[in-house]
């Protein structure tokens, strides 16, 4: 066993006897007495913070492990973030890509779901803090994700929202649709041009997909809906500070994506940095662009987990973890997903994408299961890269599977199949599939609702 696995030395906690699922206590986790009864439960208590891809995968993987599980999240739903941009561009409704966590886990009898905002972690006392409440744990999995990162310009967030949660998506959707509505009613030509200018900062998958979707919304879905403006005249600008879009893809696919965006009418600005951002527009180097709608897709910052743990972190706030995804000197604490700085076989940090988080969640559950059953623990975590995809509009995508690559319509079909397959819940799969088929046949977008805005 390697030292990196962290289990060739005495464990820092007192291991309990090996248990079976027959040792469960017949307590309904929803009853007020559940937490009192848990004190009499001989099973180890595993607490998972975060119901995203990593946390939910870990929770489900523990369903047959003789432990008590508590999953804590500040929201009551699991969100399929890869399709969030489609909510922001009126392609899908929020309910199509989100499911209540309780509904997903309702048949898993060894788990309790708590709605709450974690405010800290007492490492010495082995407890998660939710305001004044303490949730004791034997083993802890932290999967709290990431938020927008503005490179020390947090004041930009008000005028350039990012895309991480449903509220962000509906806010951006409202801004986009309101821009067209206000352009229809104004008689000021310069104001109309500003309203019909959309700037997306960041040329990663989210930025590329957003730019393509907004361009299609303007040139197809809204093209005949207005009388005083021509939506096709909308200006969509994608700003990327690097030398190419989709920097983590092979260069040939980056070039294909750039050409596909330009074919849709998107202006792609490479090697350009935003130096100023305000409600009236952005400044790129020395060029001023007046724009009503600015969308941030350029950077992320991890959750406050490093602060809670008083742990070493990188510039993006990610917690430095060992090869087995545990906190140094604390093998009972796992940190996974966007919250963790884990490295691949090449020594480079793993990307903050759903497949990484899901594989890490499954791995953490396997380690916990082995510990509880007194079995040999798995080897250190190793990420299996299964491929990367990004879509550009309704008929084009790029896909990188290492040894082979796909582009165009075939890649777009595969992208759709993969995303529908990984959606949680049969109803969501049907809703998304039917919504896409309808949009493809009619060139329309059915979720063009403006909510939460004072017109």
C-alpha positions as CSV (number, residue, x, y, z in Angstrom):
1,X,0.0,0.0,0.0
2,X,1.4,3.4,-1.0
3,X,1.8,6.2,1.5
4,X,-0.4,8.3,-0.7
5,X,-3.4,6.0,0.0
6,X,-3.1,7.0,3.6
7,X,-4.0,3.7,5.3
8,X,-0.7,2.0,6.1
9,X,-0.6,3.7,9.4
10,X,-3.0,3.6,12.4
11,X,-6.3,5.3,11.7
12,X,-6.8,8.6,13.6
13,X,-10.3,7.5,14.6
14,X,-11.5,4.4,16.5
15,X,-12.8,1.9,13.9
16,X,-16.1,0.3,14.8
17,X,-16.9,-3.3,14.3
18,X,-17.7,-4.4,10.7
19,X,-21.4,-4.0,10.1
20,X,-24.0,-5.3,7.7
21,X,-27.1,-3.7,6.4
22,X,-29.1,-5.8,8.8
23,X,-27.7,-3.6,11.6
24,X,-29.9,-0.7,10.5
25,X,-32.0,1.2,13.0
26,X,-35.6,1.4,11.8
27,X,-35.9,5.1,12.2
28,X,-37.5,7.3,9.6
29,X,-34.9,10.0,8.9
30,X,-37.7,12.6,8.5
31,X,-39.1,12.2,12.0
32,X,-38.1,14.6,14.9
33,X,-36.6,11.6,16.8
34,X,-34.3,10.5,14.1
35,X,-31.3,12.5,15.3
36,X,-31.9,11.4,18.9
37,X,-32.1,7.8,17.8
38,X,-28.9,8.2,15.8
39,X,-26.9,8.4,19.0
40,X,-27.9,4.7,19.6
41,X,-27.0,3.6,16.1
42,X,-23.8,1.6,15.9
43,X,-23.1,2.5,12.3
44,X,-20.6,5.1,11.4
45,X,-22.0,8.5,10.3
46,X,-21.0,9.9,7.0
47,X,-21.8,13.5,6.3
48,X,-21.8,14.8,2.7
49,X,-21.8,18.6,2.1
50,X,-23.2,19.4,-1.3
51,X,-25.8,17.8,-3.6
52,X,-24.1,18.4,-6.9
53,X,-22.5,15.8,-9.1
54,X,-19.8,14.7,-6.7
55,X,-21.9,14.7,-3.5
56,X,-24.9,13.0,-5.1
57,X,-22.8,10.3,-6.6
58,X,-21.1,9.6,-3.3
59,X,-24.5,9.5,-1.5
60,X,-26.0,7.0,-4.0
61,X,-22.8,4.9,-4.0
62,X,-23.2,4.4,-0.2
63,X,-26.7,3.0,-0.4
64,X,-25.5,-0.6,0.3
65,X,-22.8,0.4,2.7
66,X,-23.6,-0.1,6.5
67,X,-23.4,3.5,7.4
68,X,-25.7,6.4,8.2
69,X,-25.5,9.2,5.7
70,X,-26.5,12.8,6.0
71,X,-26.5,15.0,2.9
72,X,-26.6,18.7,3.5
73,X,-27.2,21.3,0.7
74,X,-28.3,24.9,0.8
75,X,-30.8,24.2,-2.0
76,X,-33.3,21.4,-2.2
77,X,-32.5,20.4,-5.8
78,X,-29.8,18.7,-7.8
79,X,-29.0,20.8,-10.9
80,X,-27.6,19.5,-14.2
81,X,-25.3,22.4,-14.8
82,X,-24.1,21.4,-18.3
83,X,-27.5,22.4,-19.7
84,X,-27.9,25.6,-17.5
85,X,-27.0,27.8,-20.5
86,X,-30.1,26.5,-22.3
87,X,-32.3,27.8,-19.5
88,X,-30.5,31.2,-19.8
89,X,-31.2,31.3,-23.5
90,X,-34.9,30.2,-23.3
91,X,-34.3,26.7,-24.7
92,X,-35.3,24.8,-21.6
93,X,-37.3,25.5,-18.4
94,X,-35.6,25.2,-15.0
95,X,-37.6,22.1,-14.0
96,X,-36.3,20.3,-17.1
97,X,-32.7,20.2,-15.6
98,X,-33.3,20.1,-11.9
99,X,-34.8,17.5,-9.5
100,X,-35.5,17.6,-5.8
101,X,-32.7,15.9,-3.9
102,X,-35.2,14.2,-1.6
103,X,-37.1,12.7,-4.5
104,X,-33.9,11.4,-6.0
105,X,-32.9,9.7,-2.7
106,X,-36.3,8.8,-1.4
107,X,-35.8,5.0,-1.7
108,X,-32.4,5.1,0.0
109,X,-33.2,4.3,3.6
110,X,-29.8,4.9,5.1
111,X,-29.8,8.6,4.2
112,X,-31.1,11.8,5.7
113,X,-31.3,15.0,3.6
114,X,-31.0,18.4,5.4
115,X,-31.6,21.8,3.9
116,X,-29.1,24.3,5.3
117,X,-26.1,26.5,4.8
118,X,-22.9,25.2,6.2
119,X,-21.0,28.0,8.1
120,X,-18.0,26.0,9.2
121,X,-16.3,22.7,10.2
122,X,-15.0,21.8,13.6
123,X,-12.2,19.4,12.6
124,X,-11.1,18.7,16.2
125,X,-14.7,18.1,17.3
126,X,-15.6,16.3,14.1
127,X,-18.7,18.3,13.4
128,X,-20.2,20.3,10.6
129,X,-21.7,23.6,11.7
130,X,-25.0,24.9,10.3
131,X,-25.2,28.2,12.1
132,X,-25.5,27.2,15.8
133,X,-26.3,23.5,15.0
134,X,-23.7,20.8,15.0
135,X,-23.8,17.7,12.9
136,X,-21.3,15.2,14.2
137,X,-19.5,12.9,11.6
138,X,-17.2,10.0,11.6
139,X,-16.2,10.6,7.9
140,X,-16.9,13.7,5.9
141,X,-17.2,14.3,2.1
142,X,-17.0,18.0,1.1
143,X,-18.4,18.6,-2.4
144,X,-19.4,22.2,-2.3
145,X,-18.6,23.2,-5.8
146,X,-17.5,26.6,-7.0
147,X,-18.8,30.1,-7.7
148,X,-17.9,32.9,-10.2
149,X,-14.4,34.3,-10.0
150,X,-13.8,37.9,-11.2
151,X,-10.0,38.2,-10.7
152,X,-10.2,40.6,-7.8
153,X,-12.9,42.7,-9.4
154,X,-15.9,41.4,-7.5
155,X,-17.8,44.7,-8.2
156,X,-18.2,43.4,-11.8
157,X,-20.6,40.7,-10.7
158,X,-23.6,43.1,-10.5
159,X,-23.3,44.0,-14.2
160,X,-21.8,40.7,-15.5
161,X,-23.6,37.8,-13.9
162,X,-22.1,34.3,-14.2
163,X,-23.9,31.0,-14.7
164,X,-23.8,28.6,-11.8
165,X,-27.3,28.2,-10.5
166,X,-31.0,28.4,-11.6
167,X,-31.3,31.9,-10.3
168,X,-28.4,33.0,-12.5
169,X,-29.9,31.4,-15.5
170,X,-33.4,33.0,-15.1
171,X,-31.7,36.4,-14.4
172,X,-29.6,36.2,-17.6
173,X,-32.7,35.0,-19.6
174,X,-34.6,38.0,-18.3
175,X,-31.8,40.4,-19.3
176,X,-31.5,38.9,-22.8
177,X,-35.2,39.0,-23.5
178,X,-35.7,42.5,-21.9
179,X,-32.9,43.8,-24.2
180,X,-35.0,42.9,-27.3
181,X,-38.2,44.3,-25.7
182,X,-36.6,47.6,-24.8
183,X,-34.9,47.9,-28.2
184,X,-38.4,47.5,-29.7
185,X,-39.8,50.4,-27.8
186,X,-36.9,52.9,-27.9
187,X,-36.5,55.6,-30.6
188,X,-32.8,56.3,-29.7
189,X,-30.7,54.5,-32.3
190,X,-27.5,54.5,-30.2
191,X,-29.5,53.1,-27.2
192,X,-31.0,50.4,-29.5
193,X,-27.5,49.4,-30.6
194,X,-26.4,49.1,-27.0
195,X,-29.5,47.1,-26.1
196,X,-28.8,44.7,-29.0
197,X,-25.2,44.1,-28.1
198,X,-24.3,41.1,-26.0
199,X,-20.8,40.4,-24.6
200,X,-19.8,37.0,-23.3
201,X,-16.5,37.0,-21.3
202,X,-14.6,33.7,-21.5
203,X,-14.1,31.3,-24.3
204,X,-14.5,28.0,-22.5
205,X,-17.4,25.6,-23.1
206,X,-19.9,27.8,-21.2
207,X,-18.9,30.9,-23.1
208,X,-18.9,29.2,-26.5
209,X,-22.2,27.5,-25.9
210,X,-23.8,30.8,-24.6
211,X,-22.5,32.8,-27.5
212,X,-23.9,30.3,-30.1
213,X,-27.2,30.0,-28.3
214,X,-27.7,33.8,-28.1
215,X,-26.8,34.2,-31.8
216,X,-29.3,31.6,-32.8
217,X,-32.0,33.1,-30.5
218,X,-31.6,36.4,-32.3
219,X,-31.2,35.1,-35.8
220,X,-33.8,32.3,-35.7
221,X,-36.2,32.1,-32.8
222,X,-36.9,35.9,-32.5
223,X,-36.3,36.8,-36.1
224,X,-40.0,37.5,-37.0
225,X,-41.4,38.4,-33.5
226,X,-40.7,42.1,-33.6
227,X,-41.9,45.0,-35.8
228,X,-39.6,47.9,-35.0
229,X,-36.3,46.1,-34.9
230,X,-34.5,43.4,-36.7
231,X,-33.3,40.9,-34.1
232,X,-30.8,39.5,-36.7
233,X,-28.9,42.8,-36.3
234,X,-28.0,41.9,-32.7
235,X,-24.2,41.9,-32.1
236,X,-22.8,39.0,-30.1
237,X,-19.2,39.3,-29.0
238,X,-17.2,36.5,-27.4
239,X,-14.1,37.7,-25.5
240,X,-11.2,35.3,-24.7
241,X,-7.9,36.4,-23.2
242,X,-6.1,33.3,-24.6
243,X,-5.1,32.6,-28.1
244,X,-8.0,30.3,-28.9
245,X,-11.4,29.2,-27.7
246,X,-11.9,25.9,-25.9
247,X,-8.3,25.9,-24.8
248,X,-8.6,22.4,-23.2
249,X,-9.6,20.9,-26.5
250,X,-7.1,20.0,-29.3
251,X,-6.2,23.0,-31.5
252,X,-8.0,21.5,-34.5
253,X,-11.3,21.4,-32.6
254,X,-10.8,24.9,-31.2
255,X,-10.5,26.1,-34.8
256,X,-13.6,24.3,-35.9
257,X,-15.5,25.8,-32.9
258,X,-14.3,29.3,-33.8
259,X,-15.4,28.9,-37.5
260,X,-18.8,27.6,-36.3
261,X,-19.3,30.6,-34.1
262,X,-18.4,33.1,-36.8
263,X,-20.8,31.3,-39.2
264,X,-23.5,32.2,-36.7
265,X,-22.4,35.8,-36.7
266,X,-20.5,35.8,-33.4
267,X,-17.5,38.2,-33.2
268,X,-14.7,36.2,-31.6
269,X,-12.0,38.4,-29.9
270,X,-8.9,36.4,-29.0
271,X,-6.0,37.6,-26.9
272,X,-8.3,40.3,-25.5
273,X,-8.7,41.1,-21.8
274,X,-11.5,43.0,-20.2
275,X,-10.1,45.9,-18.2
276,X,-13.4,47.5,-17.2
277,X,-16.9,46.3,-16.8
278,X,-19.9,48.5,-15.9
279,X,-23.7,48.6,-16.5
280,X,-23.2,50.5,-19.8
281,X,-20.7,48.1,-21.3
282,X,-17.1,46.8,-21.2
283,X,-13.6,48.0,-22.1
284,X,-11.4,45.6,-23.9
285,X,-7.8,46.8,-23.8
286,X,-8.4,50.4,-25.1
287,X,-11.6,49.6,-27.0
288,X,-15.0,50.6,-25.5
289,X,-18.0,48.4,-26.3
290,X,-21.4,49.7,-25.2
291,X,-23.5,46.7,-24.3
292,X,-26.7,46.1,-22.3
293,X,-26.0,42.4,-21.5
294,X,-22.7,41.1,-20.2
295,X,-22.3,37.5,-19.2
296,X,-19.3,36.2,-17.2
297,X,-17.9,32.8,-18.1
298,X,-14.2,33.5,-17.6
299,X,-13.3,32.1,-14.2
300,X,-14.4,30.4,-11.0
301,X,-13.5,30.4,-7.3
302,X,-14.0,27.4,-5.0
303,X,-16.4,27.5,-2.1
304,X,-15.1,28.6,1.4
305,X,-14.1,25.0,2.2
306,X,-10.4,25.9,2.5
307,X,-11.3,28.6,5.1
308,X,-13.5,26.2,7.0
309,X,-10.7,23.6,7.1
310,X,-7.8,26.1,7.6
311,X,-6.2,24.2,4.7
312,X,-3.7,24.9,2.0
313,X,-5.3,26.2,-1.2
314,X,-4.4,27.4,-4.6
315,X,-5.2,30.8,-6.2
316,X,-8.7,29.7,-7.1
317,X,-9.4,28.6,-3.5
318,X,-9.3,24.9,-4.2
319,X,-8.2,22.7,-1.2
320,X,-4.9,20.8,-1.8
321,X,-5.7,17.1,-1.3
322,X,-3.7,13.9,-1.2
323,X,-3.8,11.2,-3.9
324,X,-6.7,9.5,-2.1
325,X,-8.7,12.9,-2.1
326,X,-8.3,13.3,1.6
327,X,-7.1,16.3,3.6
328,X,-3.5,15.9,4.7
329,X,-3.3,14.5,8.2
330,X,-7.1,14.0,8.2
331,X,-8.0,10.8,6.2
332,X,-11.5,11.0,7.6
333,X,-12.1,14.2,5.5
334,X,-12.6,13.9,1.7
335,X,-12.6,17.0,-0.6
336,X,-13.9,16.4,-4.1
337,X,-15.1,18.1,-7.3
338,X,-14.5,21.8,-7.9
339,X,-13.6,22.3,-4.3
340,X,-10.5,20.1,-4.5
341,X,-7.1,20.6,-6.2
342,X,-6.4,17.1,-7.3
343,X,-3.9,16.1,-9.9
344,X,-4.0,13.7,-12.8
345,X,-1.4,11.2,-13.9
346,X,0.4,14.0,-15.8
347,X,0.7,16.1,-12.6
348,X,-1.7,18.7,-13.9
349,X,-4.7,19.8,-11.9
350,X,-7.9,18.0,-12.9
351,X,-10.5,20.2,-14.6
352,X,-13.6,21.3,-12.8
353,X,-16.1,19.3,-14.9
354,X,-18.9,16.9,-14.0
355,X,-17.1,13.6,-14.9
356,X,-14.3,14.4,-12.5
357,X,-16.7,15.2,-9.7
358,X,-18.7,12.0,-10.3
359,X,-15.7,9.7,-10.4
360,X,-14.3,11.3,-7.3
361,X,-17.6,10.9,-5.5
362,X,-17.8,7.2,-6.4
363,X,-14.1,6.7,-5.3
364,X,-14.7,8.4,-1.9
365,X,-17.7,6.1,-1.3
366,X,-15.6,3.0,-2.2
367,X,-12.9,4.0,0.3
368,X,-15.5,4.6,3.0
369,X,-17.1,1.3,2.3
370,X,-13.8,-0.5,2.5
371,X,-12.9,1.1,5.8
372,X,-16.2,0.3,7.4
373,X,-16.1,-3.3,6.3
374,X,-12.5,-3.7,7.3
375,X,-11.4,-4.5,3.8
376,X,-8.3,-3.3,1.8
377,X,-8.8,0.2,0.6
378,X,-8.7,1.1,-3.2
379,X,-5.6,2.4,-4.8
380,X,-5.1,6.2,-5.0
381,X,-7.7,8.0,-7.2
382,X,-7.0,8.0,-10.9
383,X,-9.3,10.0,-13.3
384,X,-10.4,8.2,-16.4
385,X,-10.9,10.7,-19.2
386,X,-13.9,9.6,-21.2
387,X,-14.1,12.6,-23.6
388,X,-15.0,16.2,-23.8
389,X,-17.8,17.9,-25.8
390,X,-19.1,21.4,-26.5
391,X,-22.0,22.5,-28.7
392,X,-22.2,25.5,-31.0
393,X,-25.8,26.2,-31.9
394,X,-28.4,23.7,-33.0
395,X,-26.5,21.7,-35.6
396,X,-22.8,21.8,-34.6
397,X,-20.6,20.5,-31.9
398,X,-17.1,19.3,-31.2
399,X,-16.2,16.1,-29.4
400,X,-12.7,14.9,-28.2
401,X,-12.4,11.3,-27.2
402,X,-8.6,11.2,-27.3
403,X,-7.9,8.8,-30.1
404,X,-10.7,10.1,-32.3
405,X,-12.6,13.3,-32.7
406,X,-16.0,14.3,-34.1
407,X,-17.3,17.6,-35.4
408,X,-20.5,19.0,-37.0
409,X,-24.0,17.4,-36.9
410,X,-22.9,13.9,-35.8
411,X,-21.0,15.4,-32.8
412,X,-24.1,17.5,-32.0
413,X,-26.4,14.4,-32.1
414,X,-23.9,12.5,-29.8
415,X,-23.7,15.5,-27.5
416,X,-27.5,15.5,-27.2
417,X,-27.7,11.8,-26.5
418,X,-25.0,11.9,-23.8
419,X,-26.6,14.8,-22.0
420,X,-30.1,13.3,-22.0
421,X,-28.6,10.0,-20.8
422,X,-26.9,11.6,-17.8
423,X,-30.0,13.7,-16.7
424,X,-31.4,12.6,-13.4
425,X,-35.0,11.3,-13.7
426,X,-37.0,9.8,-16.5
427,X,-39.4,12.9,-16.6
428,X,-36.5,15.2,-17.2
429,X,-35.1,13.1,-20.0
430,X,-38.5,13.1,-21.8
431,X,-39.0,16.8,-21.2
432,X,-35.6,17.8,-22.6
433,X,-35.9,15.4,-25.5
434,X,-39.3,16.7,-26.5
435,X,-38.2,20.3,-26.0
436,X,-35.2,19.8,-28.3
437,X,-37.3,18.0,-30.9
438,X,-39.8,20.8,-30.9
439,X,-37.1,23.5,-31.2
440,X,-35.4,21.6,-34.0
441,X,-38.6,21.3,-36.0
442,X,-40.1,24.7,-35.4
443,X,-36.9,26.8,-34.9
444,X,-38.6,28.1,-31.8
445,X,-37.8,28.4,-28.1
446,X,-40.7,27.7,-25.7
447,X,-39.3,29.1,-22.5
448,X,-39.1,32.8,-23.4
449,X,-40.5,34.1,-20.1
450,X,-39.3,37.2,-18.3
451,X,-39.6,36.7,-14.6
452,X,-38.3,38.5,-11.6
453,X,-37.7,41.9,-13.4
454,X,-39.4,45.2,-12.9
455,X,-40.2,46.3,-16.4
